[in-house]
Amino acid sequence: MAKFSMTNTVMALATRFDDLGDWTVEQQFVLQMGSSYLLAHGIGTPLKKDATTVVDIPEDGDYTIFVRTKNWTAYWSDGKTPGIFQVLVDGKADTAEFGLGKAGETRKERAQWYWQKGGVYTLKKGKHTLALHDLMGLDGRCDAIILTKTADVPGDSLEEYKTLRETLLPEPVVDKGTYDFVIVGAGMSGLCAAIAAARFGSKVALIQDRYILGGNNSSEVRVGLGGQINMAPYPSLGYILNEIGPDRIGNARGAHHYQDWKKMDVILAEKNITLFTGYTVDAVEMDGNKIKSVTAVEATKQDRIKVSGYVFSDCTGDAHLAVMAGAETRMGREARSEYGESLAPEIADGYTMGVSIEWYCEDWNTPCTFPDSIDWGLRLDEDTVEPVHRANWYWEVGMRDDQVEEAEKIRDYGMYVAYSTFSYCKNRLAKKEDWECTHLTWVSHVSGKRESRRIIGDYVLREQDLTRPIPHEDGTCTTTWRIDQHYPMEKNSADYPNEEWMSYGKLVPIDPYAIPYRCLYSKDIENMFMAGRDISVTHIALGSVRVMRTCAMMGEVVGMAANVCVKKKLMPRDIYKTNFQDLVELMKKGAGRTDVPYTQFYHQVDRTGHQAEDR
């Protein structure tokens, strides 16, 4: 390890710059690459305003600059990446273009986060300015800058990076107290869990890794709500979702369409909820097989907090809390023989449903240009291009990748396909004149995930439970969505082997089915619930329960169950064994308001039919 110290090296985290300019804080991949970072998400137009900051140089001397960055297109192209930017020291641009990529034999090696070396600067002790100047508007990224007097080069591994951070930027942990119920993740399931528990009297901490609530239904991802609420056997379940859900349907629409304010207003109105936005939980403290506390890092200032609790819920979707606590999880498809599911493959594998990166363009009255991606983009032609104005659910990537470890690569591929498609239509399509006044208006940089890890509970929901159906005595909220499994579209898969970006849905009918309570808590971690797409189900059964109205009702049930645990000093499993009737009484009541307009009408697209971009 290099001998860096606070006396010879200055480290500036990009998200801590005094003025972020037009750069975007990106915090999806803290657990994979060690930090949040700044992203030049200009959608093909260079950012107008630089990110700037002032650093304090400890002593006179010659300082070498290193920038932690990556070449995000190197996974798929040997051409020069469009994700490039400059660093200015005291107003003077370094001669290097940053983001060009690490030296390596393979594309994977060249696409890793690394420290790119810049120039050497003679600096006096005292204040100096740094600036990030974007060159392309196509997702250049900067995590940190160091200026060092040493002759050493910082290591690129995650372990070396963490050690460097601890040496140069030690960060104390601030204790934020103890709560009855701590929820990690504020998608629709986490929101409903928090509201239900709070309304029945529990003190709730809700930790969300983004600044906007709602997960896939937020304006950052823009996926419409699916599934039906207010169903037997507990028709009062779902009214919370009606309070916070938008009153319109559809994917990839304008930001206002998803009504983020409704979610935030309801959460802030609950006096029993303490909301921590922008915090990624990255460590847990255990007491035997119970979670005692979690530690989280904020995305912009990157301060650290500790939150303790009596019971917890993993509503992260990716089961991050469960993995940190040591719970059993699984990812991918089970073999048909394991649960006797007719839809399962003969041999287990790591295949999952993929990620959708939503985007859309609009026809205006003004002509515009867009960078030609011929050097770095996806290879398209008149036969393979999809000349649409809006990507929908079937623009799906990462089905053969690791949805957790390769999360950034998967997200990047979704953007790569979007930019390449629009670029081809603008610059090379046979009828490109039709696109002269078409503007690429919005591309999500936040992954719309369908599937990753699932946490094993006391019961694993199977295909047969949904299709026969097989009732259980501990049924809770009802799933209504058909078993909806996605697979690579055959032609697209042939054209782009192992790098598909188009899918189709295969639907199998079910009868409305009450999800067993035993699927909503971990078999291993005594005080941990789960709600959302990471509950205890097989890959096949996930195809039904993963839609957001159903996930929201799971959260409502978990919030009620947490309240029973708190009031009666129980653990989640105890409710099933001895106190399930207490939960039944709460499910009969529900926790949502019925004095607000009812807007959540059932919507299920027939995904076996035509894949219209407008649906």
Helices and strands as residue ranges (DSSP letters): E 9-13, G 14-16, E 24-26, H 30-33, E 37-39, E 51-57, E 61-69, E 85-89, E 92-93, H 107-110, E 114-123, E 126-134, E 141-148, H 158-168, E 173-184, H 188-199, E 204-208, G 215-217, H 239-244, G 255-258, H 260-269, E 273-277, E 279-287, E 290-298, E 304-314, H 320-325, E 329-330, H 336-339, E 355-356, E 359-363, H 407-427, G 432-435, E 438-443, E 448-449, E 454-455, H 463-467, E 475-479, E 483-488, H 490-495, E 503-508, E 513-516, G 517-520, E 528-530, H 539-545, H 548-568, H 572-578, H 580-589
